[in-house]
């Protein structure tokens, strides 16, 4: 008797339309995305680099991921304004650009954005690095000079 109810219940469930068993999924093609293409100075793509996108006025990231093998990343902005896109290859190369988006969720300009970005270092950081290199070179020269003087005074050592 117990198995008879189970068989009847299973038969009823099996005969119900498939839509009642589980929810489905649909896909569609969309247009209107913005593609960011990141490359090194020599023209090679920044493939599989980490990407973080921030919406205008938002503290939380809007989207994150990685570029494809051609250094491209696509996103679909949902508000107008200046979007911040940061591409980092995690080996010292970093590209940070602002992408202006208008009310129709498209780029405000046809120009290449961020094409002349050479480094993510500020002017202050570059100056500090240059001064550090100069001090390092002079320190090595003075150290070598002191080593030679000490060796002349004590030739045994």
C-alpha positions in Angstrom: 0.0 0.0 0.0 2.9 2.3 0.9 4.6 1.7 -2.4 1.4 2.1 -4.4 1.0 5.8 -3.2 4.6 6.5 -4.0 4.2 5.1 -7.5 1.0 7.2 -8.1 2.7 10.3 -6.7 5.8 9.8 -8.9 3.6 9.2 -12.0 1.7 12.5 -11.4 4.9 14.5 -10.9 6.4 12.9 -14.0 3.4 13.8 -16.1 3.3 17.4 -15.0 4.6 20.0 -17.6 8.4 20.5 -17.4 8.0 24.2 -16.6 6.8 23.1 -13.1 9.9 21.0 -12.4 12.5 23.8 -12.4 13.0 27.3 -13.6 14.7 27.9 -16.9 17.3 30.4 -18.2 17.3 32.6 -21.2 20.1 34.4 -23.0 20.1 37.4 -25.4 22.6 39.5 -27.2 23.0 43.1 -26.1 24.7 46.1 -27.5 25.9 49.3 -25.9 28.8 47.9 -23.9 32.1 49.8 -23.5 35.3 48.0 -24.3 38.6 48.9 -22.7 41.7 47.7 -24.5 44.9 47.7 -22.4 48.3 47.3 -23.9 52.0 47.8 -23.1 54.2 50.5 -24.7 55.4 48.0 -27.2 51.9 47.2 -28.4 51.5 43.8 -26.7 48.2 43.3 -25.0 47.9 43.2 -21.2 46.3 39.8 -21.3 44.6 38.4 -18.3 45.3 41.5 -16.2 43.1 42.3 -13.2 40.4 44.9 -13.9 38.4 47.0 -11.4 35.6 49.4 -12.5 34.1 52.0 -10.2 30.9 53.9 -11.0 30.7 57.7 -10.6 30.3 58.6 -6.9 30.4 55.0 -5.7 32.9 53.7 -3.1 32.2 50.0 -3.9 33.5 48.5 -7.2 30.9 48.2 -9.9 32.6 45.3 -11.6 35.8 43.4 -11.5 37.4 40.7 -13.5 40.3 40.0 -16.0 41.0 41.1 -19.5 40.9 38.5 -22.2 43.9 37.3 -24.1 43.8 40.4 -26.3 43.8 42.8 -23.3 40.1 43.7 -23.7 37.4 44.1 -21.1 33.8 45.0 -21.7 31.3 46.6 -19.2 27.8 48.0 -19.4 27.5 51.2 -17.5 24.1 51.8 -15.8 24.5 55.6 -15.0 26.1 58.5 -16.8 29.3 60.2 -15.5 33.0 59.5 -15.3 33.8 55.8 -14.7 37.1 54.8 -13.3 38.8 51.8 -14.9 41.9 50.3 -13.4 43.9 47.6 -15.2 46.7 46.0 -13.2 48.9 43.1 -14.4 50.1 42.5 -10.9 53.8 42.8 -12.1 54.1 46.5 -11.6 52.2 47.8 -14.7 49.0 49.7 -14.0 46.7 51.6 -16.2 44.1 53.9 -14.6 41.7 55.8 -16.9 38.5 57.7 -16.6 35.8 56.8 -19.1 33.2 59.5 -19.7 29.7 58.1 -20.2 26.7 60.2 -21.4 23.0 59.8 -20.6 22.5 57.2 -23.4 25.1 55.0 -21.7 27.7 55.6 -24.5 31.1 57.1 -24.6 31.0 60.9 -24.7 33.9 61.0 -27.2 35.3 59.0 -30.1 38.9 59.7 -29.1 41.2 57.1 -27.7 41.0 57.4 -23.9 44.1 56.9 -21.9 46.2 56.2 -25.0 49.1 58.3 -23.8 49.1 57.0 -20.2 52.7 55.9 -19.6 52.8 55.2 -15.9 50.6 55.2 -12.9 53.2 57.1 -10.9 52.5 60.7 -10.0 55.0 63.5 -10.7 56.0 63.5 -7.1 56.7 59.8 -7.1 58.8 60.0 -10.3 60.8 62.9 -8.8 61.4 60.9 -5.6 62.5 57.9 -7.6 64.9 59.9 -9.7 66.5 61.5 -6.6 66.8 58.0 -5.0 68.6 56.7 -8.1 71.0 59.6 -8.0 71.8 59.1 -4.3 72.2 55.4 -4.9 74.7 55.9 -7.7 76.7 58.5 -5.7 76.6 56.2 -2.6 78.0 53.3 -4.6 80.8 55.6 -6.0 81.7 56.9 -2.6 81.7 53.5 -1.1 84.0 52.2 -3.8 86.3 55.1 -3.3 86.4 54.5 0.5 87.1 50.8 -0.1 90.0 51.6 -2.4 91.5 54.1 0.2 91.1 51.5 3.0 92.8 48.9 0.9 95.8 51.2 0.1 96.2 51.9 3.9 96.0 48.2 4.7 97.2 46.1 1.8 97.0 42.8 3.8 93.2 43.0 4.1 
